[in-house]
């Protein structure tokens, strides 16, 4: 018997030893990975190391449904976090007071007295708290209170706070977008969990906000805006509107902070519009760079079109000098030469008559005079940027079209893929129903490619300007920085070009506010091979000792742009070329007063079709002819 017991015991010892050895291998030495179905509902996949951000943004939580939003480098801009709603069935409560006291230990902000009251109601459903974390959910569940239940949900979070707040927008309590890209892409974000990749670069966005805030504070402006855009792809790299707010607190943000100035704000473009006046005159063959235009004040009705008192221009300026010195009467003369019909056609073709096409529901409609009231005074004032109100992004889009080879692109907040770039081709439709082909000389020779022409990338959009004329306008815009009103915008080695613009603000009851201005600078860099547009606007800036009492754009918006370009260019993998600066500047140079080629009669003294008196007589004769035709028609009837 003793021997049998020893044998049986030894057998059990061997069996348990084998089982223990197997468990050791299974749990310690060689553990098996759990099946995905066992852990997927609870534990998200651990992301891999990704220092370059190549796979960042592809990480999503299994408990949420709304897709993450990331910038072009994968930096998270918006994501949904799993939360729970706590509710109770008061009919199942044993001791409401004790239950409220226990809940208070987990939810310190809970109103204990009110909770006791609601838990004592003769109802079967009352909310206790919303959007609690999973940790709090577990803690409340561990309290073991009868009648307490949970409802799963998610909460939108913006980890970068103020960064691109107006662009991001927000969602409502039901997780539906109510503003910004959250609203524009609401269906896509709720149906496809793949992260939505925007064209924004949060690094550029942060620098743009930093420089813009510094300028706003220095000049005590009430608002400001900045835009950085790729003029070939239309991608918005940065878009800033000040004042701004924390995107996580959308509901409590004041209306002025939620107001997205680059797309919703309507401002008179001022002299930045002279670029369009010059472009249409050149493209339609109305004017050449050697033509002269009068700077003498123009009296029309009870109004006078003149330059500021500190300007002392020659009586006649050539076209490059008109842009560089920014003369209002000269621009008015050019506009009269173009005429009302062609001016309207140009602005309509360039998209200035319609909301700018961008993935933001807040994009506003420009304020444009009716065609019926587009008389001589309107032609002249629009010629130098008054009498119309446009969103800043429209100005940037128009500037890009004049410098990227003549293609009107469609701005976008979506990051382009490599496949998009490969499919890019000149002259294809931009998809904007408001854009129609603009007329230009089809037989104009196209220059050979060199260091002084637009880069190899051809924009995708509608041609509105010949490449030859686009190259000419680039030289004229560069002239504005080297010898014109925007000298303070120069950033050594980046060959900045652009156009300043200062316009008086319109008051809340109509009429212009004296000494209250909108100062803006629309620019492109580098001008020898343009790639990016940079726009800066200050709303109602004040003079400082540094500006000698001036509030014009050359004293505030232009230097801010120069600082901004110097900081963001290296982030865009663009570095200053100071070695070839002399050669590039020589190639980009154009005289302020070009000579008249032999055999040409230039516009100017004795040959001024844009004389307001001639235009007024022509308009008067046209009205009389229309009136006579109407009278004859009535007599015939």
C-alpha positions as CSV (number, residue, x, y, z in Angstrom):
1,X,0.0,0.0,0.0
2,X,2.8,2.3,0.9
3,X,4.6,1.6,-2.4
4,X,1.4,2.2,-4.3
5,X,0.8,5.6,-2.7
6,X,4.4,6.6,-3.5
7,X,3.9,5.7,-7.1
8,X,0.6,7.5,-7.4
9,X,2.1,10.6,-5.7
10,X,5.2,10.5,-7.9
11,X,2.8,10.3,-11.0
12,X,0.8,13.3,-9.8
13,X,4.1,15.2,-9.1
14,X,5.3,14.6,-12.6
15,X,2.0,15.6,-14.1
16,X,1.8,18.8,-12.1
17,X,5.4,19.5,-12.9
18,X,4.7,19.2,-16.6
19,X,1.7,21.5,-16.3
20,X,3.7,24.0,-14.3
21,X,6.5,23.8,-16.9
22,X,4.0,24.3,-19.7
23,X,2.5,27.3,-17.9
24,X,6.0,28.8,-17.4
25,X,6.7,28.6,-21.1
26,X,3.3,29.9,-22.0
27,X,3.3,32.9,-19.6
28,X,6.9,33.8,-18.9
29,X,9.4,32.3,-21.3
30,X,7.5,32.1,-24.6
31,X,4.1,33.9,-24.1
32,X,1.7,33.9,-27.1
33,X,0.4,37.2,-28.3
34,X,-3.4,37.6,-27.6
35,X,-5.7,37.4,-30.6
36,X,-6.8,40.8,-32.0
37,X,-10.5,40.0,-31.4
38,X,-9.6,39.6,-27.7
39,X,-8.2,43.1,-27.3
40,X,-9.2,45.3,-30.3
41,X,-12.4,46.6,-28.7
42,X,-10.5,47.9,-25.7
43,X,-6.9,48.6,-26.5
44,X,-5.8,50.7,-29.5
45,X,-2.8,49.7,-31.5
46,X,0.4,51.1,-30.2
47,X,1.8,53.5,-32.8
48,X,5.3,53.0,-34.2
49,X,8.2,55.4,-33.8
50,X,7.8,58.1,-36.5
51,X,10.2,61.0,-36.0
52,X,9.6,62.4,-39.5
53,X,5.8,62.3,-39.3
54,X,5.4,59.9,-42.2
55,X,2.7,57.8,-40.6
56,X,1.5,60.3,-38.0
57,X,-2.2,60.9,-38.2
58,X,-3.0,57.3,-39.2
59,X,-3.6,56.3,-35.6
60,X,-7.3,56.3,-34.7
61,X,-9.1,55.1,-31.5
62,X,-11.5,52.2,-32.1
63,X,-14.1,53.7,-29.8
64,X,-14.6,56.9,-31.9
65,X,-16.3,57.5,-35.3
66,X,-15.3,61.0,-36.5
67,X,-12.0,61.1,-38.3
68,X,-9.0,62.9,-37.2
69,X,-7.8,66.1,-38.9
70,X,-4.1,66.6,-39.5
71,X,-1.8,69.1,-41.1
72,X,0.3,68.3,-44.2
73,X,3.0,66.8,-42.0
74,X,0.7,64.6,-40.0
75,X,0.5,66.9,-36.9
76,X,-2.9,66.4,-35.3
77,X,-5.2,69.4,-35.5
78,X,-8.5,67.8,-34.3
79,X,-9.4,64.4,-32.9
80,X,-12.2,62.7,-31.1
81,X,-11.7,61.2,-27.6
82,X,-13.9,58.5,-26.1
83,X,-16.1,59.7,-23.4
84,X,-19.2,58.6,-21.5
85,X,-22.5,60.1,-20.4
86,X,-23.7,59.2,-16.9
87,X,-27.4,58.8,-16.3
88,X,-29.6,57.3,-13.7
89,X,-33.0,55.7,-13.2
90,X,-34.3,57.4,-10.0
91,X,-36.9,54.7,-9.7
92,X,-34.1,52.2,-8.9
93,X,-32.4,54.5,-6.4
94,X,-32.1,53.2,-2.8
95,X,-30.6,56.3,-1.1
96,X,-30.3,59.4,-3.4
97,X,-28.3,61.3,-0.9
98,X,-25.7,58.6,-0.4
99,X,-25.5,58.1,-4.2
100,X,-24.9,61.8,-4.7
101,X,-22.1,61.8,-2.0
102,X,-20.4,58.9,-3.7
103,X,-20.6,60.4,-7.2
104,X,-19.1,63.6,-5.8
105,X,-15.9,61.8,-4.9
106,X,-15.4,61.0,-8.6
107,X,-17.0,64.1,-10.0
108,X,-15.7,67.0,-7.9
109,X,-17.6,69.6,-9.9
110,X,-21.0,67.9,-9.4
111,X,-23.7,69.9,-7.7
112,X,-24.5,67.6,-4.9
113,X,-27.7,69.3,-3.7
114,X,-29.1,69.4,-7.3
115,X,-28.1,65.8,-7.9
116,X,-30.0,64.6,-4.8
117,X,-33.1,66.5,-6.0
118,X,-33.0,65.0,-9.5
119,X,-32.3,61.5,-8.2
120,X,-35.4,61.8,-6.0
121,X,-37.7,62.6,-9.0
122,X,-40.4,60.2,-10.1
123,X,-38.7,59.6,-13.4
124,X,-36.9,56.8,-15.1
125,X,-34.2,58.9,-16.7
126,X,-32.0,61.8,-15.6
127,X,-28.6,62.9,-16.8
128,X,-25.9,63.1,-14.1
129,X,-22.8,64.2,-16.1
130,X,-21.7,64.4,-19.7
131,X,-18.4,63.8,-21.4
132,X,-16.6,62.0,-18.5
133,X,-13.3,60.2,-19.1
134,X,-13.0,56.4,-19.3
135,X,-11.1,56.5,-15.9
136,X,-14.0,58.3,-14.3
137,X,-16.4,55.9,-15.9
138,X,-14.6,52.9,-14.3
139,X,-14.4,54.7,-10.9
140,X,-18.1,55.4,-10.9
141,X,-18.9,51.9,-12.0
142,X,-16.8,50.6,-9.1
143,X,-18.9,52.5,-6.6
144,X,-21.6,49.9,-7.2
145,X,-24.6,52.4,-7.0
146,X,-27.8,50.7,-8.2
147,X,-29.6,52.6,-11.0
148,X,-26.5,54.3,-12.5
149,X,-25.8,53.6,-16.2
150,X,-23.5,54.8,-18.9
151,X,-23.8,55.9,-22.5
152,X,-20.7,55.8,-24.7
153,X,-19.9,58.9,-26.8
154,X,-17.0,61.0,-28.0
155,X,-15.7,64.6,-27.6
156,X,-13.9,66.7,-30.2
157,X,-10.6,68.0,-29.0
158,X,-8.2,70.5,-30.6
159,X,-4.8,69.8,-29.1
160,X,-3.1,73.0,-30.6
161,X,-5.7,75.4,-29.2
162,X,-5.6,78.6,-31.1
163,X,-3.7,77.3,-34.1
164,X,-6.0,77.7,-37.2
165,X,-9.0,77.9,-34.9
166,X,-11.2,79.7,-37.5
167,X,-10.3,77.2,-40.1
168,X,-11.0,74.2,-37.9
169,X,-14.4,75.5,-36.7
170,X,-16.3,73.2,-34.3
171,X,-18.9,70.5,-33.8
172,X,-22.2,70.5,-31.9
173,X,-23.3,68.2,-29.1
174,X,-24.3,65.5,-31.6
175,X,-20.8,65.6,-33.2
176,X,-21.9,67.4,-36.4
177,X,-19.8,70.2,-37.8
178,X,-21.1,73.7,-37.4
179,X,-18.3,75.8,-38.7
180,X,-15.0,75.7,-40.7
181,X,-13.7,72.5,-42.2
182,X,-15.5,70.5,-39.5
183,X,-18.7,71.7,-41.2
184,X,-17.5,71.6,-44.8
185,X,-16.2,68.0,-44.6
186,X,-18.8,66.9,-42.0
187,X,-20.1,64.0,-44.1
188,X,-16.6,62.8,-45.0
189,X,-15.4,63.0,-41.4
190,X,-18.3,60.9,-40.1
191,X,-18.2,58.3,-42.9
192,X,-14.5,57.7,-43.4
193,X,-12.2,57.3,-40.5
194,X,-9.0,57.9,-42.5
195,X,-7.4,61.1,-41.2
196,X,-8.3,64.2,-43.3
197,X,-5.0,65.8,-44.3
198,X,-5.0,69.5,-44.7
199,X,-2.6,71.7,-46.7
200,X,-1.7,73.7,-43.6
201,X,1.7,73.6,-42.0
202,X,1.4,74.2,-38.3
203,X,5.0,75.5,-38.2
204,X,4.3,78.2,-40.8
205,X,0.9,78.9,-39.2
206,X,2.6,79.5,-35.8
207,X,5.2,81.8,-37.3
208,X,2.6,83.7,-39.3
209,X,0.5,84.2,-36.2
210,X,3.5,85.3,-34.2
211,X,4.6,88.0,-36.6
212,X,1.0,89.1,-37.3
213,X,0.3,89.4,-33.5
214,X,3.5,91.4,-33.0
215,X,2.4,93.8,-35.8
216,X,-1.1,94.1,-34.6
217,X,0.2,95.0,-31.1
218,X,2.8,97.4,-32.4
219,X,0.4,99.3,-34.6
220,X,-2.6,98.9,-32.3
221,X,-4.7,97.5,-35.1
222,X,-8.2,96.1,-34.2
223,X,-7.7,93.1,-36.5
224,X,-5.2,91.5,-38.8
225,X,-4.9,88.7,-41.4
226,X,-2.1,86.8,-43.1
227,X,-2.1,84.2,-45.8
228,X,0.7,82.0,-47.2
229,X,-0.2,80.1,-50.4
230,X,1.6,77.9,-53.0
231,X,0.9,79.8,-56.2
232,X,1.3,76.6,-58.3
233,X,-0.9,74.1,-56.4
234,X,-3.2,76.6,-54.7
235,X,-2.5,74.9,-51.3
236,X,-3.0,77.2,-48.3
237,X,0.1,76.8,-46.2
238,X,-1.0,79.2,-43.5
239,X,-4.1,81.4,-42.9
240,X,-4.3,83.6,-39.8
241,X,-7.0,85.8,-38.6
242,X,-6.7,88.0,-35.4
243,X,-8.1,88.2,-32.9
244,X,-8.6,84.5,-32.5
245,X,-9.7,82.0,-29.8
246,X,-9.1,78.6,-28.4
247,X,-10.8,76.1,-30.7
248,X,-11.8,74.0,-27.7
249,X,-13.9,76.9,-26.4
250,X,-15.8,77.8,-29.6
251,X,-19.2,78.2,-27.8
252,X,-17.8,81.0,-25.6
253,X,-15.6,82.8,-28.2
254,X,-16.8,86.3,-29.2
255,X,-18.1,86.8,-32.7
256,X,-15.1,89.1,-33.6
257,X,-12.7,86.3,-32.7
258,X,-14.6,83.6,-34.7
259,X,-14.7,86.0,-37.7
260,X,-12.4,84.6,-40.4
261,X,-11.0,87.7,-42.0
262,X,-9.2,86.1,-45.0
263,X,-12.4,84.6,-46.5
264,X,-15.3,86.3,-44.7
265,X,-14.0,89.8,-44.3
266,X,-14.7,92.2,-47.2
267,X,-12.3,95.0,-47.5
268,X,-11.5,97.6,-50.2
269,X,-8.3,96.3,-51.8
270,X,-6.9,99.8,-52.3
271,X,-3.7,100.0,-54.4
272,X,-3.2,96.2,-54.4
273,X,-5.9,96.3,-57.2
274,X,-3.7,98.4,-59.4
275,X,-1.9,95.2,-60.2
276,X,-5.1,94.0,-61.8
277,X,-5.6,97.3,-63.7
278,X,-2.1,97.1,-65.1
279,X,-2.5,93.4,-65.9
280,X,-5.8,93.9,-67.9
281,X,-4.3,96.9,-69.8
282,X,-1.3,94.9,-70.8
283,X,-3.2,91.7,-71.6
284,X,-5.9,93.5,-73.7
285,X,-3.1,95.3,-75.6
286,X,-4.4,98.7,-74.3
287,X,-1.1,99.8,-72.7
288,X,2.6,99.1,-72.9
289,X,5.3,99.7,-70.4
290,X,6.5,102.8,-72.2
291,X,3.1,104.5,-72.2
292,X,2.7,107.6,-69.9
293,X,-0.3,108.4,-67.7
294,X,-1.3,111.6,-66.0
295,X,-0.9,112.0,-62.2
296,X,-2.8,115.3,-62.1
297,X,-5.8,115.2,-59.8
298,X,-9.1,114.3,-61.5
299,X,-12.2,116.2,-60.5
300,X,-15.4,114.3,-61.1
301,X,-18.6,115.7,-59.6
302,X,-17.9,116.7,-56.0
303,X,-15.1,114.2,-55.7
304,X,-11.4,114.5,-56.5
305,X,-9.1,111.6,-57.3
306,X,-5.6,112.5,-56.1
307,X,-2.5,111.1,-54.4
308,X,-1.7,111.7,-50.8
309,X,-0.3,115.2,-50.1
310,X,3.2,113.9,-49.3
311,X,3.6,112.5,-52.8
312,X,5.2,114.7,-55.4
313,X,5.0,112.8,-58.7
314,X,5.9,114.0,-62.1
315,X,2.9,115.0,-64.2
316,X,3.2,111.9,-66.3
317,X,4.5,108.4,-65.2
318,X,5.3,105.4,-67.3
319,X,3.4,102.2,-66.5
320,X,6.1,100.6,-64.3
321,X,6.4,103.9,-62.4
322,X,2.7,104.0,-61.9
323,X,2.8,100.7,-60.0
324,X,6.0,101.5,-58.1
325,X,4.8,104.9,-57.0
326,X,1.2,103.8,-56.8
327,X,-0.5,106.9,-58.3
328,X,-4.3,106.9,-58.1
329,X,-5.0,109.3,-61.0
330,X,-2.7,107.4,-63.3
331,X,-4.4,104.1,-62.4
332,X,-7.7,105.8,-63.1
333,X,-6.5,106.9,-66.5
334,X,-5.4,103.3,-67.3
335,X,-8.8,102.0,-66.2
336,X,-10.6,104.5,-68.5
337,X,-8.4,103.3,-71.4
338,X,-9.5,99.7,-70.7
339,X,-13.2,100.7,-70.4
340,X,-16.1,99.5,-68.3
341,X,-17.0,96.4,-70.3
342,X,-13.4,95.0,-70.5
343,X,-12.8,95.9,-66.9
344,X,-15.9,94.0,-65.8
345,X,-15.0,91.0,-68.0
346,X,-11.5,90.9,-66.6
347,X,-12.6,91.0,-62.9
348,X,-15.3,88.5,-63.5
349,X,-12.9,86.1,-65.2
350,X,-10.4,86.5,-62.4
351,X,-13.1,85.4,-59.9
352,X,-13.6,88.8,-58.2
353,X,-17.3,88.8,-58.8
354,X,-18.0,85.5,-56.9
355,X,-17.1,84.0,-53.5
356,X,-13.5,82.7,-53.5
357,X,-13.6,78.9,-54.0
358,X,-12.3,77.4,-50.8
359,X,-13.3,74.6,-48.5
360,X,-14.9,76.9,-45.9
361,X,-18.6,77.5,-45.6
362,X,-17.8,81.0,-44.3
363,X,-16.5,82.2,-47.7
364,X,-18.3,85.5,-48.3
365,X,-19.6,87.1,-51.5
366,X,-17.7,90.3,-52.7
367,X,-19.4,93.6,-52.7
368,X,-19.5,94.7,-56.4
369,X,-21.3,97.7,-58.0
370,X,-24.2,96.7,-60.3
371,X,-23.4,96.7,-64.0
372,X,-26.2,99.2,-64.5
373,X,-24.3,101.7,-62.2
374,X,-20.9,101.0,-63.6
375,X,-20.2,104.4,-65.0
376,X,-17.1,106.5,-65.5
377,X,-16.6,107.2,-61.8
378,X,-16.9,103.5,-61.0
379,X,-14.4,102.6,-63.7
380,X,-11.8,105.0,-62.3
381,X,-12.3,104.2,-58.6
382,X,-12.2,100.5,-59.2
383,X,-9.0,101.0,-61.2
384,X,-7.2,102.0,-57.9
385,X,-9.1,99.6,-55.6
386,X,-12.0,101.6,-54.3
387,X,-15.7,101.0,-54.7
388,X,-15.4,97.2,-54.4
389,X,-14.8,95.0,-51.4
390,X,-13.0,91.7,-51.7
391,X,-11.9,89.0,-49.2
392,X,-8.1,88.9,-48.8
393,X,-7.9,85.4,-50.3
394,X,-9.3,86.7,-53.6
395,X,-6.5,89.3,-53.7
396,X,-3.9,86.5,-53.1
397,X,-5.5,84.4,-55.8
398,X,-5.4,87.3,-58.3
399,X,-1.8,88.1,-57.5
400,X,-0.8,84.4,-58.0
401,X,-2.5,84.4,-61.4
402,X,-0.4,87.4,-62.6
403,X,2.9,85.8,-61.5
404,X,2.7,82.0,-61.9
405,X,2.7,82.1,-65.7
406,X,-0.9,83.4,-66.1
407,X,-3.0,80.5,-64.6
408,X,-5.9,81.2,-62.3
409,X,-5.7,78.5,-59.7
410,X,-8.3,77.3,-57.2
411,X,-7.1,77.8,-53.6
412,X,-7.5,74.7,-51.4
413,X,-7.1,73.6,-47.8
414,X,-6.5,70.0,-48.8
415,X,-2.9,68.7,-49.1
416,X,-2.1,67.6,-52.6
417,X,-0.6,64.1,-53.1
418,X,2.2,63.2,-55.5
419,X,-0.4,61.8,-57.9
420,X,-2.1,65.2,-58.0
421,X,1.1,66.8,-59.0
422,X,1.7,64.2,-61.8
423,X,-1.8,64.9,-63.2
424,X,-1.3,68.6,-63.3
425,X,-1.5,70.2,-66.7
426,X,-1.9,73.8,-67.9
427,X,-5.1,75.0,-69.3
428,X,-7.4,72.4,-67.7
429,X,-10.6,73.5,-66.0
430,X,-10.4,74.7,-62.5
431,X,-13.8,73.5,-61.6
432,X,-15.0,76.9,-60.7
433,X,-18.3,77.7,-62.5
434,X,-17.7,81.4,-62.2
435,X,-14.5,81.4,-64.2
436,X,-14.6,81.9,-67.9
437,X,-11.6,82.2,-70.3
438,X,-10.1,85.6,-70.6
439,X,-9.1,87.1,-73.9
440,X,-5.4,87.5,-74.7
441,X,-3.2,87.7,-77.7
442,X,-2.9,84.1,-79.0
443,X,0.1,84.9,-81.2
444,X,2.2,86.5,-78.5
445,X,5.6,84.8,-78.4
446,X,6.5,82.8,-75.3
447,X,10.0,83.3,-73.9
448,X,12.4,80.5,-73.6
449,X,12.9,79.1,-70.0
450,X,15.8,80.5,-68.1
451,X,16.6,81.5,-64.5
452,X,14.2,84.5,-64.9
453,X,11.0,82.6,-65.7
454,X,8.5,80.7,-63.7
455,X,9.7,77.3,-62.5
456,X,9.1,74.0,-64.3
457,X,5.9,73.2,-62.3
458,X,2.9,74.3,-64.3
459,X,-0.2,75.3,-62.3
460,X,-3.5,73.5,-62.8
461,X,-6.2,76.0,-63.7
462,X,-7.5,78.3,-66.3
463,X,-5.2,80.5,-68.4
464,X,-6.1,84.2,-68.0
465,X,-2.8,85.8,-68.9
466,X,-0.1,85.1,-71.4
467,X,3.1,83.8,-69.9
468,X,5.0,86.6,-71.6
469,X,2.9,89.2,-69.8
470,X,3.1,87.3,-66.5
471,X,6.9,87.5,-66.7
472,X,6.6,91.3,-67.4
473,X,4.4,91.8,-64.4
474,X,6.8,89.9,-62.2
475,X,9.5,92.4,-63.0
476,X,7.2,95.3,-62.3
477,X,6.2,93.9,-58.9
478,X,9.8,93.3,-58.1
479,X,10.3,97.0,-58.9
480,X,7.8,98.0,-56.2
481,X,10.1,96.5,-53.6
482,X,13.5,97.7,-55.0
483,X,12.5,101.2,-55.9
484,X,8.8,101.7,-54.9
485,X,6.5,101.9,-51.9
486,X,7.4,98.4,-50.5
487,X,11.2,98.8,-49.9
488,X,10.7,97.7,-46.3
489,X,9.4,94.3,-47.5
490,X,12.8,93.3,-48.9
491,X,14.2,90.0,-47.5
492,X,17.8,89.6,-48.7
493,X,18.3,86.7,-51.0
494,X,14.5,86.0,-51.5
495,X,13.8,88.6,-54.2
496,X,10.4,89.7,-52.9
497,X,8.0,91.4,-55.2
498,X,4.5,92.8,-54.5
499,X,2.1,95.6,-54.3
500,X,1.1,97.8,-51.3
501,X,-2.5,98.9,-50.8
502,X,-4.0,101.4,-48.4
503,X,-7.7,102.1,-48.4
504,X,-10.0,104.2,-46.1
505,X,-12.4,102.1,-44.1
506,X,-16.1,102.4,-44.7
507,X,-18.1,103.4,-41.6
508,X,-21.0,101.4,-40.1
509,X,-23.4,103.9,-41.6
510,X,-21.7,104.3,-45.0
511,X,-19.1,106.8,-46.0
512,X,-15.4,106.7,-45.6
513,X,-13.8,107.1,-42.2
514,X,-11.0,109.7,-42.4
515,X,-7.6,108.5,-41.0
516,X,-8.9,104.9,-40.5
517,X,-7.4,102.6,-43.0
518,X,-6.9,99.1,-44.2
519,X,-3.2,98.5,-44.9
520,X,-2.3,95.5,-46.9
521,X,0.6,94.1,-48.9
522,X,0.3,91.2,-51.4
523,X,3.6,89.7,-52.3
524,X,5.3,86.8,-54.1
525,X,8.7,85.2,-53.5
526,X,11.2,84.5,-54.9
527,X,10.3,86.7,-57.9
528,X,12.9,85.1,-60.2
529,X,11.2,81.7,-59.9
530,X,8.0,82.4,-57.9
531,X,6.7,79.8,-55.5
532,X,4.7,81.3,-52.6
533,X,2.3,84.2,-52.1
534,X,2.4,86.0,-48.8
535,X,-0.4,88.5,-47.8
536,X,-0.5,90.7,-44.7
537,X,-3.4,93.0,-43.8
538,X,-3.8,95.3,-40.7
539,X,-7.2,96.7,-39.9
540,X,-7.1,100.3,-38.6
541,X,-3.4,100.5,-37.7
542,X,-2.1,103.5,-35.7
543,X,1.0,105.5,-36.5
544,X,4.1,105.2,-34.4
545,X,7.3,107.2,-34.0
546,X,9.0,104.7,-36.4
547,X,6.4,105.4,-39.1
548,X,6.6,109.2,-38.8
549,X,2.9,109.5,-38.5
550,X,2.1,107.4,-41.5
551,X,-0.3,104.4,-41.5
552,X,0.1,103.4,-45.2
553,X,1.0,99.8,-46.0
554,X,4.6,100.6,-46.8
555,X,5.2,101.4,-43.2
556,X,3.4,98.5,-41.5
557,X,2.1,95.6,-43.7
558,X,5.2,95.6,-46.0
559,X,7.9,95.3,-43.2
560,X,5.8,92.7,-41.5
561,X,5.7,90.6,-44.7
562,X,9.5,90.9,-45.0
563,X,10.0,89.6,-41.5
564,X,7.6,86.8,-42.1
565,X,9.2,85.6,-45.3
566,X,12.7,85.6,-43.7
567,X,11.4,83.2,-41.0
568,X,9.2,80.9,-43.0
569,X,11.3,80.5,-46.1
570,X,13.9,78.1,-44.5
571,X,11.0,76.0,-43.1
572,X,9.8,75.7,-46.7
573,X,13.2,74.4,-47.8
574,X,14.1,77.7,-49.5
575,X,17.3,79.5,-48.6
576,X,18.5,82.9,-49.5
577,X,20.6,83.2,-52.7
578,X,22.9,86.1,-52.0
579,X,25.7,84.7,-54.1
580,X,23.8,85.3,-57.4
581,X,21.9,88.3,-56.1
582,X,23.5,90.8,-58.5
583,X,22.9,88.7,-61.5
584,X,19.3,87.9,-60.6
585,X,18.5,91.5,-59.9
586,X,20.0,92.6,-63.2
587,X,17.9,90.0,-65.0
588,X,14.7,91.1,-63.1
589,X,15.4,94.8,-63.6
590,X,13.1,97.0,-65.6
591,X,13.3,100.8,-66.0
592,X,10.9,103.0,-64.1
593,X,10.5,105.0,-67.3
594,X,11.2,102.7,-70.3
595,X,12.1,104.3,-73.6
596,X,9.7,104.4,-76.5
597,X,10.6,102.0,-79.2
598,X,11.1,103.4,-82.7
599,X,7.9,103.5,-84.8
600,X,5.6,103.6,-81.7
601,X,3.5,106.4,-80.5
602,X,3.2,106.2,-76.7
603,X,0.2,107.2,-74.8
604,X,0.8,110.4,-72.9
605,X,0.6,114.2,-73.5
606,X,-1.4,114.9,-76.6
607,X,-2.4,111.2,-76.9
608,X,-4.5,110.4,-73.8
609,X,-7.7,108.4,-74.6
610,X,-8.2,108.0,-70.9
611,X,-8.8,111.7,-70.4
612,X,-11.9,111.8,-68.2
613,X,-13.4,114.6,-70.3
614,X,-13.2,112.4,-73.4
615,X,-14.6,109.5,-71.5
616,X,-17.4,111.6,-70.0
617,X,-18.4,112.9,-73.5
618,X,-18.4,109.4,-74.8
619,X,-20.6,108.2,-72.0
620,X,-22.9,111.2,-72.4
621,X,-23.2,110.4,-76.2
622,X,-24.0,106.8,-75.5
623,X,-26.7,107.7,-73.1
624,X,-28.2,110.1,-75.6
625,X,-28.1,107.4,-78.3
626,X,-29.8,104.9,-76.0
627,X,-32.5,107.4,-75.1
628,X,-33.1,108.3,-78.7
629,X,-33.4,104.6,-79.6
630,X,-35.9,104.1,-76.8
631,X,-37.9,107.1,-77.9
632,X,-37.9,105.9,-81.5
633,X,-39.0,102.4,-80.4
634,X,-41.9,103.9,-78.4
635,X,-42.9,106.1,-81.4
636,X,-42.9,103.0,-83.7
637,X,-45.1,101.2,-81.3
